[in-house]
Each structure stands twice: as structure tokens, then as C-alpha cells.
Amino acid sequence: MSLAAYLSSFAPPVDASVLADANDRLRDAEFWPAFLLNTQSSETAVEAFGVDPADVEEYAEALVQDENVWPVITVELAQGHTLLILFRVFPDDAGIDYLIQPKGSDEMIALAQLDGHFCGPGLRWSEVLSAAAQVSTLSRAERLLLLLPALGDDELPADAEDVVAAALGEVGVVQVEDCLTIAQEILEAPDWGAQPWGEWKGLTVCFGSHSLRSTDTPPERLALFSEALA
């Protein structure tokens, strides 16, 4: 993972030694309810995976409280591009960053940020489905759920809740009714809300005021996002 330049942009700069590959954590029983808790996607999830809620809360806190350990989840995207989900455990400015790393580059381009000064959405529904379907070491369900916190789309299809609910069942939610409840919470959760998307000069843009994919974004960056998420 090539996040050194991104970390050097912090004040003070952050040493890359804090980075910790977190992909293996996805197999932990506590991971998914903790992830959904940390991304403020669902409160129901804490008790829906057959894990002691106290253990889930402890696990969730561990992901975001140790300034010496910044977990990173890597998701392969189309055309050799990569998505990095970084748990930014920076003093007084903690959050979760969704970063695109272009193929063959060490550059990190912010797609969305979950924190008190949120930036997003970074994804429309069709892109979540396309990116989740990419061949990967992660399952389609895992990829879908990792991507959803960056979603914000005012034109969700009628089956969106069912798609998310099915993914939740695959990663360990015990009761079917909980899958549907959590799916609804996830789709309604983002701070930026459901936002309109469209085309601008042949490029996909979000018309939400907090999105990093707006008409003010450089065209070459918009094109990169679309290519990576195709």
C-alpha cells in the first residue's frame, strides 16, 4: 500500500509505519457489525451478527482509537485501479477515507470522507454494483458492503434493499428480518443524504454540494473515477 505521500500531507506528517493491512479482519466475527457501527451505517447491526454487543463495541473502538495503528482495507477496482479504505486515527481529526489509487501511481485521490467535515457521496448505485462485481480476493457481498458507506443516490431501484439484505446474510447476519432492517438503515445513513447524479460534458458528476465528484472537479479526475468504478 502506497500511502506515504498522503500521510505526509498531514500536519504534522504521519509516518507510514502506522499503516496496518486490515483485509484479514473481514474474517473476524466482530468486523462487520463494528464496521457498520464505525461508518454510522447501522445501529441494529451491533446485535444482529450473533456476537456479544460488548465485544463488537470494543472491536469498533480498537479500529479507530489507536493513533499508532491505522487500518487499511484494499479493494481492487476496474482497469488496475485500487480503492483504499483508510481508518484515519489522527488526533482531533479522525475519520474514514475512501481513496482511489490510479494504476501504476502512488497518488491518492479522495473519493469520499466520513468524519465531522464529511465529503461525499462518492458513488452512485450503479457504480456500487459494478465495483462489487469485479473479480477479487473479496466476495461480492464483502465488496458491496465496504462500498456502501460512500453511496448517495436519489434514484435507488426498487430492489436495492433486497440486494443489500442478501449481502448482509452472506457475511453473517442471523435473522432475515434483521437483514432488511439493516439494509434500510445503510441506505438511509449517509450524512450527505440521497443526491442527484447526472452527466456533465460527457462525465459522471454528483450535484450534491459536498461531493468530490462535482462540476468543479478536474475533468481528468472525473474520468478516472468513472473508469475505476465501471
N, C-alpha and C positions, 0 to 999 in steps of 0.2 A: 504494500500500500504506500503510495507516494503522496503523503500529506505534509511533508516537511515545509514546503513553501507556504502552504495555507496556514500552518501553525505559526510560522514566523511573522505572519501579519498581525498577530495578537499583540497587545501592549499590556505587560511585557510579553515577548515571544515565548512560545511554549515548545519545550524540547520534544522531539518525535519519540523519545523513549516512553512517553506516557501512552502511546497507542497500543491497543490490545485487540487482536483479531477475535471477534465475538461470534463468528459464524457457527462455531461448535455449540454455543449457548442455546441455539434454537432447539436443540435436543433436550434441554433441561425442562423438567416438568413445570417449573415456575416461569419459564421465559415468556410464553405468550400472554398470560394474564398480566405479568409485570410490564411487558412492552405496551400493551393496550392501556395500562394504567399510566405509564410514564408519558405516553403520547396524548393523554387525556381523551382517548378514544372511547373508553367504556368503563363504567363503574361496576356493572354486572359481572364483567369478566373475572373479577377477583375471586368470586365464589363459584365459578362455572366450570373449572377445569379439574375438579376432584382433588385440589391441592389445598392445604391449610391456608386460609387467607393471611394469617400472620406471616407465614413463610413467603407468600407472594409479595407482601408489602416490604419485608426485609430484603428480598431479592431485588425489588424495584429500586429501593433506596441505594443498594450497593451499586447499581448501574450508573447512578447519577451523583454520587456524593464523594467519591474518592478522587481528589484532584490529581493524583498520580496515576490514575488508570482511566483512559478514555476509550471505551469500547467502540469498535468499528465493525459494521456489517457490510459485506461486499455482495453486490448483486450485478451479475453480468447483464449487459443490455445489447441491443442490436448493433451490428457493424463494428464490433470490438470495443465499444464504449462501455464504461463501468459506472454504476451508481454506488456511492459510499454513504452509508448512514452513520453519522458520527455523533456519539453522545458527548457533547461539548461540556466537560466538567470544569468550566472556567469560573473562578471566584466572582460572584456578583453578576455573572452573565452566562449562566448555564442554559443549555437547550439541546435540541436535536437538529442537526444539519443534514439536509439531503443534497449531496454534491455529485455533480457529473464530472467524471474524468474522461476527457476525449481520448480516443485510441492513440497510442504512441506518444502521449503527452503527460507531463507531471502537473499540468494546470488543473485546478479545481474550480468548477463553476457552480455557484449556488443555484439550486432548483427550488428549494423551499427551506424555511427555518421555523422550527417550533420553539417558541420562547415568548417572553413578555412583549417583545417587539416583533411579532411574527411577520413572516414574508410568505405569501402564498395566495392561492394554490399554485402548485407546480404541475399538476396533472389533471387531464380530463378523463372521463370514464373509459373511453375507447383506448386511450394510451395505457391505462392500468391493465386492461385486458391483454393488450398486445405485448406489453413488457412482461406480464406474468406468464405468458405462453412461450417465452424464449427458452431454448434448451439450456439447462443449467444444472449445477450440483444441488440446487434447492428445488423443492417441489413447486408446482404451480400454485398450490394453496399458500405455501410459505411466502412466495414472491408477491402474491396478491396482497396478503395481509401486511407485509412490510411496506408496500407502496401506498396503501390506502390513507395513511395519515397526511399525505401530500395532496390528496384529492380535493377538488372543489368544483362541482359541475352542476349547473342548474337544469340539465337535461338528462337526468339518470333514467335508464329504461325501467320498465315495469318489473323486470326480473332481477334488478340489482341486489335487492336484499337477499333473494334466494341464492344468488351466486356467492355473496359474502358468507351467508349462513353455511353453505356447503363447505367452503374453505375452513370455517371455524370448526366444523365437525371433523374435518380431516386432521386438524392439529390438536384435538383433544377435548373440545367442549363436550360434556357428557350428555346433556339433555337437548333434544331438538328445539324445544321452546326457548331455551337459553340462546341457541344459535341465532334464532330470528330476532330476539330482543337485542343481543349484542350487535348484530348486523345493522339494525336500525340505529343504534347508538353511534356506531362507527361512521355511518353515512351522514349523520347529523352533527358530528362532533366538531369539525374544524372551526377554529376561531374566525377564519375568513368567510365561512358560510358557503352556500352554493353560489357559484359565479358563472356569468355567461362567457362562452368561448366563441371564437369565430376566425375568419381569415382576414389577413391584412397584408397586402402586397404579396399574396400567394403564400404567406406564412401563418402558422397557427399561433394565435395570441389569446390571452385571457384579458377580459375587460374589467376585472376586479382591481380595485385601487391598491391592493397590497401584493399583487403578483409580480414575480420576477420574469414573467413572460408577457410583457405588455408591449404596446406600440412604441414605448421608449427604449426597449431592449435592442441592442445592436442586431441587425438582420442576420449576421453570420452566427450569432449565438442562438437566435430563434431557430435557424436552420439546423444547428447541431442538436438542439433539444428534440426537434421533430424526427431527425434521423435516428437518434439514440432510442427513442420511445416508439418507433414504428412497429 
